[in-house]
Structure formats: C-alpha cells, structure tokens
C-alpha cells in the first residue's frame, strides 16, 4: 500500500504516482498465463503470511511470547528491511521472504492482545471477524479480476480523500475522546481499506502485465505484502467493531438490570 516499484523499472513506485503511470487502454486485456501464475504465487504467499500471523497471535494469547510495543517496532523494522532489498534479481528472495514472514509473525503478536480482549467478551467474535474479512476481501478482489475492463483506477481519488479524512479524524479524536467519532473512524477505515484491496489488486495485475511483456521480474512478495496489510487492517477494524458492539450490548443489559432493581 505504501510503495510499489521503483521508477527505474518503468513501473509505479507509489500509491500517489500510480494513476498517472497505468494505461487505460491496457486494462481490458484478458489475464495472460504469466499473470495467472503470478496471482497464484501472490495469493499462496498471502495465505502463508496469514498462517504465520495466526501463529504469532496464538503465541501471544497463550502467553508463549507476549507482544506489545516492542513487536510493533520490530515488525516495522522487518518491513523497512524488506523494502530495502530490491527484487532486481532472485538472489535475495530468501532473505526478503524471511523478513516478510518475520513481519507477519510480529504483526500477529501485536494484535494478540486485541484478540484476547475479544475472546473475553465473546469468543464468537473471532470467527465472525475472520469470515467478514474474507468475504470483503474476496468480493472486492473478484470485482477487479472478473471485471471486463478491470478499470478501478478511479478509486485512487476516493481512497486519497478517505485516507486524509481518516487521519484528521484520528488526530481530532485524540483530544475529543468521542465514542461516536471512534466508530466513524472504524467504519471509514473499513471503506478505505476495501478501496485499497480494489486498487492494490488492479495495480498488481497491471504491473504483472507490464513485467510479463517486458520479460521482467514479477515480484510476488511485494504484491502479497500489500494485500496482507489490507487484509489485516480490515480484520482489525471488524474485530474492534464487533467487540464494541458486544460491549455495548453488555452495558445495555446491565443498565436494564439496574433500572429493574430501582423499580
């Protein structure tokens, strides 16, 4: 989501530059065999990353390893190191993959406390969040891959606006401390990252088509990392929303009991 490819390859290097480099006249072409193979590699690696994150979250929940601020910063370090290594040759793919899986594991550790909190309120929140995330992710991905034109670049402006609004809402709510604004942030975040799923999928396909025509290297690790960030962001927001809903129901139940006793 934050970075794609370097200008030296002739491919988009960032979210803010992508729309100007993608060509609309190439978006209606069917997926080539090379792109199909690339997609299989991307989604296989994405599944592996999610499995590693699940192990990290389980380790935190069971107390084997306790995540926290240290795991968040360590994960950021893995991600920065991953971005430092370039995919110009296959010589560093093993190193990059190790860094990517390290990032996934540390991310799982970081969200472990949130999962533990959700388990305290209602254990069913976890499968509900996973199912909801999978449905959102799959629906928006398929909307791009099965579209006759796959022209989803128009989402760039909407995502940029939503991201900016989300940032300013977060800053404002640090001082306001409003529960309603917090809920608005969560729902807006869901929309923004659903948009990123569409956009990142479109960029992934277009970059793969460009690389295949130029006999360039297809960087499935980079693409799977982008989609992993989107998936986890959606999952976390769904998890918080469902937990907040469960907490509100519990509070309403207690309030009704107090009112009945007063009567």
N, C-alpha and C positions, 0 to 999 in steps of 0.2 A: 504494500500500500504506500509506503513512504518513498521507495526508489525502485526503478525497474531496470534500466540498462544504460550503459554509457553512450554518449554521443558518438564516440569513435566507431561504434558498430553500426551506426545508422539507425538505431532503434531508440524508442522513447526512454529517457533517463529519469523521469519523474512524473508524478500524477499531474503536475501543473503544466508539463510540456507535452503530454501525450496527445491531446486532442489535435494539436497542430501538426503532428507527425503521422497520424494514421490517415490512410487514404480511404475515402468513402467508396470509391469505385471498385475496391477490392473486397468489400465487406459482404457481397452477395455470393462469393465463390463458395462451392461446397468444400467441406473439410477434406483435405488430402490424406492419404495413408500416413505420411510423415507426421501430420498434425494429430491424427488419431493415436499414433504411437506415443507422441509427446503427452497427450492428455492422459493416457493410461499410466505413464510414468509419474505425472504430476499427482493424480488422484491416489495412486498407490502409495506414494511418499507422504501425501497428506494423511491418509489413513494410518500410516506408521507413526507419524508425528502425534496424531491424536491418541494413539495407543500409548505412546511414551508419556504423554501428558497425563493420561489416566493413571499410569503407574506412579507418577510424581504426586498427583493428588491423593492417591491411596496411601502413599508413604506418609504424607502429612496427616491425613485423617487418623491413621492408625498409630501415629507417633513415632514411626521408624526414623523419619527425618522431619524436622519442623521447619516449614517455610516461613517467610516473612520479608522484611525489607532487604535482607541480605540476598535472598533468592531472586528478588526482583532486579536488583542491581547486577547480580551475577548473570541473570538471563539477558539483561541489556548488553553486558559485556560480550556474551556469546554472539548476540545478534550483530553487534558492531564488528566483531572479528569475522563473522560470516560475510558481511558486506565488504570487508577489507579485501578478502580473497576474491579474485576475479575468476570468471569461468571461461577465460580465453583458451585454456587447454584443459584436458581431463586429468592433469597431474595432481590437482588439489581437490578433486571431487570427494575423496575420502575424508580429508580434513574438513571441508565445508559441510559434509553430511554429519560428521561427528559434532561440529559446532551447532548445527541446526537441531539435532536431536537433544543436545545439551540444553539449548534454549527451550525446547518443548518440555523437557523434564522439569526445568526450573520454573517454567510457567505453570505447570501443574502443581508444583509445590506452592507457588504464590497464591493460587486460587483455592488451595486446600482448606484454609480457614473459612472461606465463604461457603464451601461445600459442607463443612462441619456444622456451620450455623444453620444451613438449610435442613440438614438432617435432624437437627434439634427441633425445628418447627414441624416439619412433615417430611419423612423420607421419600414420599412420592414426588416431591418437587424435583428431585434429581432426574429421574427418567422422563418426567414431563418436559423439563428444560432441554434435555438431550433430543427428545423426539421433536419438539418445536423447532429447535435449531436445525436439525437435519431436514425437516420439511421446508423451512425458509430457505436454507442453503441450496437444497436440491431444486426447489421451484425456480429460484432466480437464476441458477446455473443453467437449467434446461431451457429457460426462456431465451437465453442467449444462444446456446448450442443448437437448438432446434428452430430458431427463427430463420425465415428465408433470407433476410438481409443481415441479421446479426448487427444492426446499426444501433448500438447502445451508447455511442459516444456522447449523445446529448445529455446523458446523466452527469457528465462532468460538472456542468454549471450548478446543477441542483445539489450535488454532493459538496461542492465547494461552499455553497451558501449554507447548507445544513451543518457542515463542519465548523464554519465560523460562528454560527449561531450557538452551536453546542458549546464551543469554547467560552464564549462570553456569558452564556447562562451558567456554566460551571463556576466561573470567576465570581459572578454576581451572587450566586447562591452560597459561596463560601462565607459571605458576610450576612446574607439574609437568613440562611438556615431554614428555608421553606420546604416543607414536605411535598407540596404540590409542584414546586419548581423541580424538585428532585425527581418526581415521577415524570414530569415533562422531559427532563434530560434523558431518562431511561428510554422513553418511547421515541424521542427524536434520535437517540443513538441507535436504536434498532433500525429505523428507517435509513439512517446514514450508512450503516454497515451493510444493510441489504443492498443499498445502491452500490457500495464498493464491491460486493460479490458480482453484480452485473458488470461493473466497469472493469474490474480486475480480470474477469473471465474473457471479456472482449479483447482486452489488451494482450492477454496470454495467447489467444488464438491468432490475433493479428501478428504478434511478434514471431510466433511459431511459423506462420505462413511466410513471412519475410525471410526468416532464417533458412527455411527449407528451400526457398527459391535461390537463395544465395549460397547454399551449401554451408551455412554457418552452424555454429553450435547451439543446440536447444538446451536452455538452462532450466531443467525441470525443478531443480532445488529452489531456485529463486521464485518460480511461479507457485510452488507448493507452499513456500513461506508466506507469500502474500495472501493466499487463500486461507491458510491456517490462522493468521491474525484476524481475518474477517470472521471465521467460524467461531473462534474463542470469544471475540468481542460480542457476538450475538448471543452466545451461550451465557456469558456472564450477566448480560443485561436481562435476559429472560429469567435467569436464576434469581436475581435480585427482585425483579417484578413479582414473581410468584411467591417469593419469601415475604415480601412486603404485603402482598395480598393475604397470605396466611396469618401474618402478624396482626393485620387489621381485623380479620375475622375473629381472632382470639381476643383482641381488645374489645370488640363489639359484644362478644359472648360474656366477657367479664362485666362489662358495663350493664348489660341486661340483668345479670345476676344481682348486681348491686342495687339496681332500681327495684327489682322484685323484693329484696330484703327490706328496703326502705318502706315499701308499701305494707 
